[in-house]
């Protein structure tokens, strides 16, 4: 009786086409947003911020970006870690070269620089696709990591080869550096997640999203009906890389504070974000959040339950995590390619038809 549409009438196409057309969903979304913005910052501590909330929000942005490229446009990419590194190093160079500019502007500029690099590496998608495009983006991953390791200019000729975020403030509050509080880190990341999720939702529901999905479903037919594959594929690479660059900038400056490209943005990072998209659901905004939440919470859960409660070795919990993730990827690809997002849709449909679920 809780999840019903009775009496929920639509009087315009705009009302019927909104993101949450059912009043119950809409109220639930507003309540969740209110709790996230007005309650969590006052109860969060350093452990929950660094272990759960901040990495979840940052990975959600990266998963959104990859989902736009792979889930909506059908262009397979294995270079997410490299593009996150571009965002991180662009953020570092901007913060050290222009200390008087707001760090929030630096994050957006770092995303813009990553978008330009993404378009450059997206050019091969005009001639190749599928496995060959995946290999090309994998080559971009290795090339970018090599570049940031071997060219001292990117890390300002530091002897250690590591980049460290200088202290910066927004409205008097430290947002980077050791004096940054857990609540400030969380709120900065939450603000970017809200903005970018809103942009992604509107893009995927608009003309750009329809072009991306047309290319994904059948590129030859899309070109015949007037979809330009050049601008469509490159726009997908640009938007996706912008999101991933913002995630990399936040990951370096707000979350880590200091980073070395091989450890922080290696190939494992690319696979982690890809697994988030696969488990959460390709071609779904909600799936990006669901996949990020699952893969951020799973190691925390296993560590606290197996290591803390049962007293199992920590390395065993890490191996069990790999087994669970691998089994889930195979299971979802075989049984439910649309991931957790589709399971959530089916559960809502059954609730709407209860007590007569089909």
N, C-alpha and C positions, 0 to 999 in steps of 0.2 A: 504493500500500500504506500510505500515511501517514494517509489520511483515511478511516477505516472505522468502522462501528458494530458490527462483530462482537464479541460478548462484552459489549457495553454494555447490560446489561439494566436495566429499570425495574421496581421492585417496588411503586410507589405512584403514584397520580395526581399527587401533588405533585412527584415526581421527573420525571414525564413532562411536566409543565407548566412546568418551570423555564425561565428565560430561555435558558440554554445546555444543552439536554438531551443533546447529544453530548459525551462526555468530552474529546475533542480540542479542541473549541471552548472548553470550560470552562477547560481548562489554558492554552490560548492567551490567554484573557482575563485569567487570574490572572497570567500571565507579563508581559503588556503592562502591567497595573496596577503590578506590582512594579518594572518598569523605569521607568515614568513617575514613581513616587513615590520610589524609592530610588537610581536611577542618574542620571536627567536633571538633578536639581537640583545634582549635583556636577560636571557637565561643561558646563552651560549658561553662556553669556556674554551680555553686554548685547545684542549684535546678534541672536542667535538668540531671545532672550526677547522683544525689542521687535518683531522682524520676523516671527516665525513663531509661537512657542509661546503667548505671552500673548494676542495677537489671535485665534489659533485657538480657544483655550479660551473666550474671551468671546463670540465670534461663534457658537460651538457652543451656548452657553446661549440666545442670542437666537434661533437657528434652531430649537432645541427648542421654545421658546415659540411661535414662529409656526407651527411644524408641528402643534402641538396644536390651534391655532385653525383653520388652513387645511387641513392634511392629515387630521386626525382628525375635526374637527367640520364642515369644509366651509364655514367663514365666511371669505371673502376679506378680507384686510386689507392696506392700503398705508400704514399709519400707524406702522410699527415704529420708525422714527427718532424720531418724536414721543414715543412711549412710553419709548424709551431716554432721551430728554431729561428726561422726568418723573422717571425713576429717578436720573439724574445730579443734577438740581437738588434733588430730595428728599434725596439723599445730602449735598450741599453744605450745605443748611440744617440738617440734623441734626448734621453734624460741627461746624458753627460754633455752633449753639445748645446742644448737649449734649456738650462736649469730654470730659467724664468717662466717657461711655458707650463701650463697646468699638466699634471700627469694624466688626467683624463683625455686631454687632447693628444698626448703622446700615444695612448692606447689606440685611439682611432687612427692616428697617422701610421702606427705600426701595422694595423690591419690593412690600410691602404697600400703600403709598400708590399705587404705579403700578397695582396690581390694582383699587383703588377707582376710579381714573380710567378704567381699561379697562372696568369694568362700566358706568360712566356713558356712555361713548362706544359701548358695545355694545348699549345699549337700542334703537337703530334696527334692529338685526338681528331684532327681534321682528316687525317689519312689512315689512322689505325684505330682499332677498338678491341674490346675484350681482353684476352690474355696479353696481347702485345702492348696495349695501353697500360695495363697493370705493371708490366715489366719496365716500361718507360718511366712511370711515376716512381717505381722502386729505385730506378737509377737516379732520379732526382733526389730521392731521400739520401742515398749514399753520397752523391755529389755535394749536397748542401752541408751535410755533416763534415765531409772532408774540407770544404771551403772554410767553414767557421773554425776548424781546427788548425788549418795551415796558414791562414792569412792573419797576421797579428793585428792588423788595423781594426778588425772586428771586435777584438777584446782589448783594445787600447794598449797593446803591447805589454800586457800584464805578464809577469814572469810565470805565474801559475797557469795561464791560459783560461782562467775562470772569470766570469763576469759577475759583478755584484751591484745590486740596485742601490743607488744613493737614496738618502732619506728625502722624502717629499711629503708635502701636506696639501690637503684640500679643505678650505674653510677652517684652517687651524688644526685639523685632525691629521695625524700621521697616517698615511696610506701605504707607504713603503718604509722599510728599515726595521730595526729591532724594537722600536717603540710603538709599532702599530698594534692596536688591540684586536682581539678576536672579532668583536662586533664590527669594527671598521672594515676589516678584510671581508667579512661576510656581506656587509651592506654594499660595498663597492662591486663585488662580484654579482650580487643579486640585481643591482641596477643594470649592469650590462646584460645579464641574462634576460631580464624583462624586456629591455629595448630590442635585443637581437631576436628573441623569440617572436616578438610582435612583428618585426620586419620580415622574418622568415615565413610566418603564417600568412601575411598579406602577399608576399611574393609568390608563394606556392599556390595560392588561391586565385591569382590574377593571370594576366596575359603571359608573363614570363614563365610562371609555373606550368601553364598549359603547353607552352612551347617546349619546355624541358621534358615534360612527360610524353609529348609527341615524338621527340627524338629518342627517348628511352624505349618506347613501345615499338616503333619501326621508323628508322631514320629516313629510309628511301621514300616511304609514303608521306612522311612529314615534309620532306623537301618538295614533293610533287604538289602538295596543297598550299605551298607558299611559305613554309617555315625555313628560315635561313640557317643552315647548320653551322656556318661560321660564327655568326653573332650569338646564336643560342648556346653552343658548347662553350665558347669563350666567356660568355656572361655567367654560365654556371661555374666555371673555374674561378672567375673573379669573385663572385659572391661567396663561394665556398672558401676560397683562400682568405678572404677578408675575415670571415668568422673564425677560421682556424688561427689566423694571425693575431686576432684579439685574444683568443684563448691562450696562445703562446706568450703574449705580452703579459697577461694577468698571471699566468703560471710562473713566469720568471720573477716579475716585480712584486706581486702581492703575496703569492703563496711560498715560493722557494726563497726569494731574497738574493740567492746566489746560485749559479748554475754552470755546469760544464757540458758542452753540447753532446758529447758522446754518451754521457750517463743520463742526462735529462731528456734528450730528444732523439734517442736512438730508434732503431727499427722496432723495438718492443713497444714504443709509444704509438707507432703507426698501427700495429696489430691490435693494441688495446682499444683504440678508438674505433677501428673497424669491427671488432667483436661487439662493442657497445651498439653499433648500428645494426648488426645482424641479429643480436639477441633482442634488442628493443623493437626493431621492425623497420624494414626499408620503406622509404616513402611515407614517413609518419613523423610529425613534430613531437607528438606524445611519445613515440617510440624512442626518440633520441634521449628524452629525459628518463624514460624507464630503463633503457640500457645503461645509461651513465649511473643511475642510482643503484642498479643491481651490481655492477662490477666494482663500484666504490664500496658498497656495503658488505659484499660477500667476504673479502679478506678481513674486514673488521669483525664481522660476525664469527668467522672461523677462528680467528686469533683469540677472541674473548671466550668463546664457548669451548673449543678444543684445547687451547692453551691455558686459559684462565680457570675454567670450571673443571674440565676433565684432566688437566695437567699433562696433555700431550706435548711433544716437542714442537717448537715453532716451525721448523723446517718441514715437518709432516703436514702441518696445516697448509703450508704453501703448496705442497705437492697435491694435496686434496683439492685445493682451489683450482689448480690447472686441470685436474681430472674432471671436475664439475663443469668448468667453462667449456672444455673440449666436448664433453658429452652433450651439453646444451646446444652448442653450435651445430653439431651433427643432427641432433634431434629436431631443432627448429628448421634447419635447411630441408629435412626430409618431410616432417609432419606439418609444420606451420611456418612457411617462409616469411610471413609478415610479422613474426615475433610476438613479443609481449603485447604490443599494441593491438593486434588482432584478437588475442585472448581477452583483453580488456573490452573490446567491442562486443565480442560474443557474450561475455558476462553481463554487460549492460542490456543487450537485447533480451536475454533470458529474464532479467529483472523487470524489464518493461512488459513482458508477456506473462509474468508469474500471476497466478499459479498454473499457467498452461504453457510452460516452456517447450520449445520445439527442439 
